[in-house]
Amino acid sequence: MFGRNADLDQLSEFLDGLPERGDARLICGEAGVGKSSLMTAAAELAVAAGMRVLRASGSEFEADVSYSCLNQLLLPVNANLERLPTGPRQALSVALGFGAGPAPDVLLVCNAALPLLADLATDVPVVLVVDDVHWIDRASAVVLGFIARRLQGCRAGLLVSARSGTASFLDRRGLAEQVIAPLDSEAARELVVANHPAMPARVRQRLLDLAQGNPLALTELPATLLGAAHRSVPQAEVVPLSDRLQAMFAARLEDLPETTRQLLLLATFEGAGDIRVLRAAFADQSGLVDLAPAERAQLVRVDDATARIGFRHPLIRSAIVAMSTHEERRSAHLALAGALTEDRERRAWHLAAAATGPDETVAELLEEAGHRVMLRGDAFAAIAALVRAAELSTTSSDRGRRLAEAAYIGAEAGGVIEDARTLLADARRAAPDSAAALHAANAAAFLMLNGDGDVNTAHRLLVGATGRSGVPGRTRRRNRVAGSGSRVDGPRRGHGRRRQRRSP
């Protein structure tokens, strides 16, 4: 277990003391932090030390079944009930569903379970391990709470786990708490490298930023992020969640008022946490008063000094999007586009996200945004903008031209070669005409020079494409922009240029 030595040491100390004195402990932490893994490790340590372990786990589907958790816990020692006196034995047998009779008084059941545990511990120390105690039924919770406060000198221990911030029927008085924190950065990195040694550094850092040390997220997110990396999609703040990750946050979001969830959806897509933008986008509502339930639920925090809203965990954003409908997402993007009239790049992306079909106006805005971010040296963002602009193009010629330019940028920037090849093939299928020919030839030449080094063929491609295209007005304009500092339409420095000098 990565980064859990200190937690395991504390559990070992807890177990070491049980032969001399009884004890009870609560393991708590956020969902997915690894509580169940630690509970399993503690059970294995207890077995290795010669102790008897009785295990159970809470289930939200059995929370209404009285004594269901206690039944699961004591089922392996059903035969030992015969050692109890008649009254307690009958009460516990009926409560656990082993016998018939009138419903027993809960205190009688408690006074039967505790002597049973003490009797079992006379031979070897006994550890009761109950995971997800926030989901156990009320009757079992009463019995476990009763036992927890009466273990002194019993050679038995009670170890339970619960999710932080959740209510339960268990009375936690008498339970020492051990809080399980997320993994530190070093342990999180070790876990990712161990599971995915070939993961690209850029994707690995993205994973670490999103997961924030949560082991479940570190385990479940790689498939999504690696798939996105292979498709050359932009690194959005929102990533699709697995069922387990979505369930991790869903319970905390479902109880929020509808207007609060709408506001959180706006905040998710806005990305920067700018309260002023949210006020402008939410202008027809009651300001940001509806944010209060999310603040009280500790889903978000607001920095009054900077007027910024921040999510407590990045994956809350993904859960909010997963719980929204198509029209809710589209309306949120349109509202943000209306509030960002001075920010052309972000406005273009929100309009693109809200588009329901080809839209040349939005495609041109997005293409312009791609050129602007390329001037800042962000090739990945430029490619993403051009690919999305191609998707929104109304003509095959514009689609092919934009895909060809994206392929060229990808090849020239030294990104994933297969991505550039795929974009180039898509561009040629969309529009094998002169408007896209020069960018396509540039991309093909770069792929050759960085692949098999076929300088002569690359040279013929460039010369032929230049002659066919006549350098149309749109391309000449971009070349002038590139000459002012962009690398959009000029050969890159270094390896590619040196090879070109050696061509005939």
QUIJO-V897930 format. One record per backbone hydrogen bond with DSSP energy under -1.0 kcal/mol. CO is the residue of the C=O (numbers start at 1). NH is the residue of the N-H. E is the energy in kcal/mol with one decimal. If there is no record, write none. Layout:
# QUIJO-V897930
CO&NH&E ; CO&NH&E
This chain:
# QUIJO-V897930
4&8&-2.6 ; 5&9&-2.3 ; 6&10&-1.8 ; 7&11&-1.9 ; 8&12&-2.3 ; 9&13&-2.1 ; 10&14&-1.9 ; 11&15&-2.3 ; 12&16&-2.7 ; 13&17&-1.3 ; 15&18&-1.2 ; 17&21&-2.1 ; 23&158&-2.0 ; 24&176&-1.5 ; 25&160&-2.5 ; 26&178&-2.9 ; 27&162&-2.5 ; 28&180&-3.2 ; 29&164&-2.0 ; 30&33&-1.7 ; 32&216&-2.2 ; 34&38&-1.9 ; 35&39&-2.5 ; 36&40&-2.3 ; 37&41&-2.3 ; 38&42&-2.6 ; 39&43&-2.2 ; 40&44&-2.2 ; 41&45&-2.2 ; 42&46&-2.3 ; 43&47&-2.3 ; 44&48&-2.4 ; 45&49&-1.4 ; 46&51&-2.6 ; 47&50&-1.8 ; 52&127&-2.9 ; 54&129&-2.9 ; 56&131&-2.3 ; 59&62&-1.5 ; 62&65&-1.8 ; 65&68&-1.9 ; 67&71&-2.3 ; 68&72&-1.8 ; 69&73&-2.1 ; 70&74&-2.4 ; 71&75&-1.4 ; 74&77&-1.4 ; 75&78&-1.5 ; 77&80&-1.3 ; 78&81&-1.5 ; 79&82&-1.3 ; 80&83&-1.8 ; 81&84&-1.7 ; 85&89&-2.6 ; 86&90&-2.6 ; 87&91&-2.3 ; 88&92&-2.7 ; 89&93&-2.4 ; 90&94&-2.4 ; 91&95&-2.3 ; 92&96&-2.2 ; 93&98&-2.6 ; 93&99&-1.2 ; 94&97&-1.0 ; 105&109&-1.7 ; 106&110&-2.3 ; 107&111&-2.4 ; 109&113&-2.4 ; 110&114&-2.1 ; 112&116&-1.6 ; 113&117&-2.2 ; 114&118&-2.4 ; 115&119&-2.5 ; 116&120&-2.3 ; 117&121&-1.8 ; 119&122&-1.1 ; 120&124&-1.0 ; 125&52&-2.8 ; 126&157&-2.6 ; 127&54&-2.5 ; 128&159&-3.4 ; 129&56&-2.2 ; 130&161&-1.8 ; 131&58&-3.1 ; 132&135&-1.9 ; 133&136&-1.2 ; 137&141&-2.1 ; 138&142&-2.1 ; 139&143&-1.8 ; 140&144&-2.6 ; 141&145&-2.4 ; 142&146&-2.1 ; 143&147&-2.4 ; 144&148&-2.7 ; 145&149&-1.2 ; 147&150&-2.1 ; 151&154&-2.5 ; 155&126&-1.4 ; 156&23&-1.4 ; 157&128&-3.2 ; 158&25&-2.8 ; 159&130&-2.7 ; 160&27&-3.4 ; 161&133&-3.4 ; 162&29&-1.1 ; 163&166&-1.4 ; 172&175&-2.0 ; 176&26&-3.3 ; 178&28&-2.0 ; 184&188&-2.6 ; 185&189&-2.2 ; 186&190&-2.2 ; 187&191&-2.3 ; 188&192&-2.1 ; 189&193&-2.7 ; 190&194&-2.3 ; 191&195&-1.8 ; 192&196&-3.1 ; 196&199&-1.7 ; 200&204&-2.7 ; 201&205&-2.3 ; 202&206&-1.7 ; 203&207&-2.5 ; 204&208&-2.4 ; 205&209&-2.3 ; 206&210&-2.1 ; 207&211&-2.8 ; 208&212&-1.8 ; 211&214&-1.5 ; 213&183&-2.7 ; 214&218&-2.4 ; 215&219&-1.4 ; 216&220&-2.5 ; 217&221&-2.4 ; 221&225&-2.2 ; 222&226&-3.1 ; 223&227&-1.7 ; 224&228&-2.1 ; 225&229&-2.2 ; 226&230&-1.8 ; 228&233&-1.6 ; 234&236&-1.8 ; 242&246&-2.7 ; 243&247&-2.3 ; 244&248&-1.1 ; 246&250&-2.1 ; 250&254&-2.4 ; 253&256&-1.6 ; 257&261&-1.9 ; 258&262&-2.1 ; 259&263&-2.0 ; 260&264&-2.3 ; 261&265&-2.1 ; 262&266&-2.1 ; 263&267&-2.4 ; 264&268&-2.2 ; 265&269&-2.2 ; 266&270&-2.5 ; 267&271&-1.7 ; 270&272&-1.3 ; 273&309&-2.1 ; 274&278&-1.9 ; 275&279&-2.6 ; 276&280&-2.0 ; 277&281&-2.6 ; 278&282&-2.1 ; 282&285&-1.9 ; 285&287&-1.4 ; 286&289&-1.5 ; 288&291&-1.7 ; 289&292&-1.6 ; 291&295&-1.8 ; 292&296&-2.7 ; 293&297&-1.6 ; 294&299&-2.6 ; 295&298&-1.5 ; 299&312&-2.6 ; 301&310&-2.9 ; 303&307&-1.6 ; 303&308&-1.3 ; 307&275&-2.3 ; 308&303&-3.0 ; 310&301&-2.6 ; 313&316&-1.9 ; 314&317&-1.1 ; 315&319&-2.0 ; 316&320&-2.3 ; 317&321&-2.2 ; 318&322&-2.4 ; 319&323&-1.5 ; 321&324&-1.3 ; 325&329&-2.3 ; 326&330&-2.6 ; 327&331&-2.6 ; 328&332&-1.9 ; 329&333&-2.1 ; 330&334&-2.3 ; 331&335&-2.4 ; 332&336&-2.1 ; 333&337&-2.4 ; 334&338&-2.1 ; 335&339&-1.1 ; 340&343&-1.2 ; 343&347&-2.4 ; 344&348&-2.2 ; 345&349&-1.9 ; 346&350&-2.2 ; 347&351&-2.4 ; 348&352&-2.2 ; 349&353&-2.2 ; 350&354&-1.5 ; 359&363&-2.4 ; 360&364&-2.6 ; 361&365&-1.9 ; 362&366&-2.4 ; 363&367&-2.5 ; 364&368&-2.5 ; 365&369&-2.0 ; 366&370&-2.3 ; 367&371&-2.1 ; 368&372&-2.0 ; 369&373&-2.4 ; 370&374&-1.7 ; 371&375&-1.5 ; 373&378&-2.1 ; 374&377&-1.7 ; 377&379&-1.2 ; 378&382&-1.9 ; 379&383&-2.6 ; 380&384&-2.3 ; 381&385&-2.3 ; 382&386&-2.3 ; 383&387&-2.7 ; 384&388&-2.2 ; 385&389&-2.4 ; 386&390&-2.3 ; 387&391&-1.9 ; 388&392&-1.5 ; 390&393&-1.0 ; 392&359&-2.0 ; 395&399&-2.0 ; 396&400&-2.7 ; 397&401&-2.5 ; 398&402&-2.3 ; 399&403&-2.2 ; 400&404&-2.5 ; 401&405&-2.1 ; 402&406&-2.2 ; 403&407&-2.5 ; 404&408&-2.4 ; 405&409&-2.6 ; 406&410&-2.4 ; 407&411&-2.4 ; 408&412&-3.0 ; 409&413&-2.4 ; 410&415&-1.9 ; 416&420&-1.5 ; 417&421&-2.4 ; 418&422&-2.3 ; 419&423&-2.4 ; 420&424&-2.4 ; 421&425&-2.4 ; 422&426&-2.3 ; 423&427&-2.4 ; 424&428&-2.2 ; 425&429&-2.0 ; 426&430&-2.2 ; 427&431&-2.4 ; 431&433&-1.3 ; 436&440&-2.4 ; 437&441&-2.9 ; 438&442&-2.7 ; 439&443&-2.6 ; 440&444&-2.8 ; 441&445&-2.7 ; 442&446&-2.4 ; 443&447&-2.4 ; 444&448&-2.2 ; 445&449&-2.8 ; 446&450&-2.3 ; 448&453&-2.9 ; 453&455&-1.8 ; 454&458&-1.9 ; 455&459&-2.4 ; 456&460&-2.3 ; 457&461&-2.3 ; 458&462&-2.0 ; 459&463&-2.4 ; 460&464&-2.6 ; 461&465&-2.5 ; 462&466&-2.3 ; 463&467&-2.1 ; 464&468&-2.2 ; 465&469&-2.6 ; 466&470&-1.8 ; 472&476&-2.6 ; 473&477&-2.3 ; 474&478&-1.6 ; 475&479&-2.3 ; 476&480&-1.8 ; 477&481&-1.8 ; 478&482&-3.1 ; 479&483&-2.2 ; 481&484&-1.1 ; 481&486&-1.0 ; 482&485&-1.9 ; 494&498&-2.4 ; 495&499&-1.8 ; 496&500&-1.7 ; 497&501&-1.8 ; 500&503&-1.3
